[in-house]
Amino acid sequence: MIQTTTSELMSKNLFIVPHDFTSVGDAALKYALYMAGPRKSDIELLHIVNNKNSQRAAHQKLTAIIENLDLNVGDVNVKAVVRVGNIFDDIGKIAEKKEARLIIMGTHGAKGMQKLFGSYAIKVVTSTSVPFLVVQEGVEHKEVKDIVVPIDVSKESLQIINVAAEIARTFDSHVHILCEDQKDPRLSQQMKIRISLVKKEYQEKNVKSSIEIIKGNKSYQHKVINYAKNVDANMIAIAYHSSSLFASFDTYAQKIITNDENIPCLIINAKLLSKLYY
């Protein structure tokens, strides 16, 4: 079951959307508006500058972006925020300080922090306990009907289960739990235990789900992305944990985040996660 503490109950219903005035930032904002709608989450449009002299101009640009949004009375509230700092450290810190539920950020932009984020996404994601939803350029906000959630035999990989479940409940989504086929008997038994835990959790939460054991000789990330493509998934959700059994988990996570199918990726730092919902 979802566990909450007093501090979590007080957590703000807030999404942070970093924006660097590129089309990728616009795509992230549009997606954030879609995600925030059902829960009436507030959105803070965040721009990071190098010095105070740039703050006023940046705030004016953000304000113009907000004023051009097609918002109606009763829609989510969008606020412009400009801070001095750097994207690698301060996006996560700001989100934690504000007790945000989610950071929604674009990547693969032609310039600015969105391109930088695409190259060093793991460094940004691992700086915070707040879940990241990474949206690539060209992604339209459409129904989140299918969410692919790959897990492994580690306990840390299961940290994504609760976050994915809450999104699935909000949008009435089907969650596809993926497990890599394990040849080793010990690892196979551990995977069966993980699967049983996930099944029980989702049955209690009344979340539509299925378990898929994926085989093949290609890399796990390739199989995950290929599966997501085949089921026309709207989101891939993973837990980042550097002590994973994967030899190159940074590469695995990076490939999932910047997948060629442009599927949005929800990623959490399993070691730092403090909130079990988004």
N, C-alpha and C positions, 0 to 999 in steps of 0.2 A: 504493500500500500504506500501511497505518497505520504512522506513524513514532513511535518513542518515544525519550525521552532517559532518562538515569539518574534524574532527579528525577521523571519521569512514572512510571517503574516503581515508585518508592517511594510514589506517590500513594495515599492512603487510599481504601478502598472505602466511601465515605461520602456520604450524601445529607443536605443541610440542608433542614429544613422550617420556615420561619417560621410562627408561630401567634399569633393575637391573641385567642384564646378565642371566636371566632365559628364559625358552622357552615361558613364557607368554609375556615377553617383545618382543621377536621375533614375536609372533603372532600380537601384537599391531603394530609393525613396518610394517609388511606385509599388515595389514589392512590399515594403514596410506598411504602406497604407492598406494594402490588401490583408496582410497578416494581422494588423492592429484592429481592423474593422469589427470583427465578431466580439472582441473583448474590450472595445473602446479604449485601447491603450493610447497613452500620450506618446508623441514622437519628438525627440530632440534632434534636430539637424545640426551635426557637429562639424566644425572646420578647425583644423590645427594649423596655427601660424608659427613662424620662427621668432617673431618679435612683436611687441605691443604696437608698434607703428602700423602694422598691417591689420590690426583687429577691426578697426572701423570699416574699412573698405570691404573686408571679408563678411562682416555682419550685414552690410547693405546688400551684398550679392545673395547671401542666404535668404534674407528677407524678401528679395525680389522673386526668388525661386518659390518660396512659400505662397506669396501673393498670386502667383500664376497657377497654383494648384486648383483643380476643380473640386473644391470642397463645399459641402452643403451644411446648413445649420444642423448640429447634432453629430456631425462627423468627428473623427479624432482630432485632437488638438496638436498642432505642429509648431514647435518653437525653435528659433535660431540661437545657436550657442557657438561662440568662438573662444578658443583657449590657446595660450602660448605653450608650446611643447614639441613633442615628436610623436609620430603615429605608433611607434613600436612600444612605447611605455605608457603613454598618456590616454589613449583610447580606452584601454582596459581599466586604468585607474579611475578615470572619470565615470565609467559605467558602474564600477564597484561602489564608488562614493555615493552615487545617486541611486544605488540599489536597483539598477535596471534589470529587467528580465531577459533582455535579448539585445545583441548588437547585430544590426543588419548592414552588411558592407558589400560594395561591388568590387570586382576585380577584372583584370585584363583590359584596363583602360590604356589609351595611347600615351598618357602622360600623368604626372602628378602622383599623389599617394596611392591611387588605385592600382597603378602599374607596379609601384613599389610593393604594395601589399601582395599582389599576385606572385611576386618573386620570393617574398619572405613571409608568406602567410602564417607559417608555423610559429615564427617568432612573435607575431602579434597575438595569435590565438593563445599561446601558452603563457602570455603575460597576465591573464585574468581568469577568474572563475566564472565569469559571465559567459553564457553560451553565445557562439557566433553563428550567424546565418550568412553564408557567402553566396552572393548572386552575381552571375556573370553577365556581361553586356549582351543585350539581345533577348534576355529572358523576360517573358511577359508574365504578369500576375494572373495566373489561372488557378483553377481548383487544385487543391492539394489532396488528391484522391489516393495516391499511392506513394508510400514512404518506404525506402529501402534502408534497412538497418543491419549492417554487417557486424557480427561479433566474433570473438575468438575464445579460447579457453581461459583467458585471464578474467579475474573478477572486475578489473577496471573497465573492460569493454562493455560491461552491463550497465555502467553509469548512464549511458545514453538512453536506456530503455524507458525510464520515467519521463524524460524530456520529450521523446518521440511520442509517447503515449498521450501526453497532454495536447500536443499539436493534433494528433489523430482524433482525439475526442472533440476538439474544437471544430475541425473540418470534416468530421465523419470519414476519416481516411482509413485505408487498409494498410497495415504495416507488414512488410515482407522481411522477416528475420532471416538473414543469410549466415550460414556456417560453412566453413571450409572442411571438406572431407579429411578426416584424420586417420592415417594408416597405423599410427602407433596406438596400441590397445589402451595405454594409460591416458593418453590425450583424448582418445575417442570416448572413454568413460567420463572424463572431465567435461567434454562437450555435451554429452547426454545430460549431465547434471545442470549445466548452464541452460540448455534448451527447456528442461522441465521447469526451472525457475521462471524463465520468460513466459512460458505457457500459463503457469499459475498466475503470474502477475497480470497478464493481459486479460485473462478470464475474469479476475476480480475487478478489473477496471472496465470490463465490457468493451474492450478494444478489438476491432476486427483484425485478425492477424493470421499469418501462415509461416511455417518454417520450411526453408529450402536448404538442402545440403548440396553445395556446388562442388563439382569435381573438375579435373582438367589439369594440364601442366603449365598453364600460363600463370602470371603473377596474380595474387589475390585481388589487387586493385583493378586489374584488367577484367577479371571475372565479375567483380562487383559492378563495375561500370557497364559491362556488357549486359548483365542481368537487368540493371536499371533501365537500360535502353530498350530491352525486349518487352518489359512490362509497362513501358511509357511512364516511368516514375516521375513524380514532380519534385522529389527531394531525396537526398541521401543523407543519413544521419550517422555520425561516427563519434566515438570517444577517443580522444588522443591520450596516450599514456606511453611515455618514452621507454618504460621498462618492458614493453610488449615482447612477446615471443618472436615478433617479426624482426628480422635482422636490420632492416632499414625502414623503421616505422615512420620516420620523418618523410621519407620519399613516398611511402604509401599514402599518408595523409595528404601530402602536397598534391599528389596525382588525383586523389579523389576530389579535393577542393577545386582544382583547376581542370576538371575533366573536359574532354573534347565534346561531350554531348551537351555542355552548358546546363547541366542539371544543378540546381541550387543545393548547397551542402550545409547542413547543420553540424557544427563540431563543438565539442566541449573538452576542456582540460579535465580529465577524470580525477587527477590528483588534487585539483583545487576546487572542484565543484562543491558548492555549499547549498544551492537551491535545487530541489528535485522536481522543478516544474519550470516552464518558460514564461 
